[in-house]
Amino acid sequence: MMENLEQYKKEQRQRTLERRIRETKREVMGWKEAIDNSKTDTEKFANNLEYQRKAVLLAKQNKAYNEYCEENNLRPLADRIQIARWDRKQAAAARGAAQRYKNARD
């Protein structure tokens, strides 16, 4: 009974991490749209900076999720962190933005 409760708690933590990743992906997509709809260069720069910050957060969340799953012998479930309209193109753009943000900070 106790091991079932422990496993349940681990899986609930995994679901929490998955929800956060999906939410961040939606935010990243929103900031990308904001960049595309920016009227001025200043606005575009500010939106791009926020986009890069969210991309870094997404990278951290993905890393934490994978590490948590590995540490607790849970299978990372890719279908649970997917959202509509998020494909390799958006993922690659977000990784690039995260890298640019990190490079600018170093």
Number of C-alpha atoms within 10 A of each C-alpha: 5 7 8 9 10 11 14 12 12 17 16 12 15 21 16 12 19 22 15 16 23 18 14 18 24 17 17 24 18 14 20 21 13 18 21 12 12 16 10 9 10 10 14 17 13 14 21 20 18 19 25 25 19 23 28 22 17 24 19 13 17 17 11 13 22 16 14 18 17 12 9 12 11 15 12 16 14 8 8 13 17 15 13 8 10 13 10 9 10 15 16 11 14 24 17 15 20 23 16 16 20 13 9 8 7 5
